[in-house]
Amino acid sequence: MLTLKYVWSGIAVVAACLLATDSLAILQLIYRDFAGKYLLYGGYQDDMVAPVTGDNKIAFEIRDRSAKELFDMLGPDLKDACPSQSLRLRQRDMLLCTYNKQNGYRCHFGFDLSTGLSIGGLAKPFLCN
């Protein structure tokens, strides 16, 4: 009987260690690759020119799995953002994520490289169709 008590205690300790190890694995900072592209430009998003010293910006578009992870974290969808229900939008400040069946998940953000400030990253006029 005493031996069985020690066995269960041992199992409990091992289980606690495994749970702690799993928790640590979740908390580890691991850089992951992502699909995406970027655009360097000057001027404004609706009136782009070649970037020059003092006027250079970068717009990023992230796609696929990474964009889905961001999209899921931003929820819920913006209501009445587009008349079409086929395009779903989620936004927090200057981060905009979209989803539709045709293009999948996409997230857009950008930076003004002259100031370091966050700016919107959708470099083309946004159409809700």
C-alpha positions, 0 to 999 in steps of 0.5 A: 500500500505504501509503495502504491502511494509513492508510485502515485506521488511519482506520477503526479510529480512527473505529470507536473513537470511535463505540464511545466515543460509544455508551459515553458515551450509555449512561452519560448520566443521563437522567430518563425518564417512568414509569407509576405512582401514589402514596398518602399515608397515616398509621398503618400499611399494614394500619391506615391513617388520614389523614396528619398532621404527624409521621405521614405516609407515601407508598407508590408503585406503578410499572407497565409498562416501568419496573417491568419494568426494575426487576423484571429488575434484581432477579432471580431470583424468590423461591422458594416466596413464593406457592403459585401459579406465576402470580405472580412476586415479586422483592424487595430490602430494601423494594423489591418487584416482581411480575409476572403475566399479568393485571396485568403488571409492578408495583413497590412501595416507600415512605417514611416522610416524617417520618423519610425512612426507606424502608418497604415500599410495598405499601399493600394486604394482599398476596395470593398468588392 
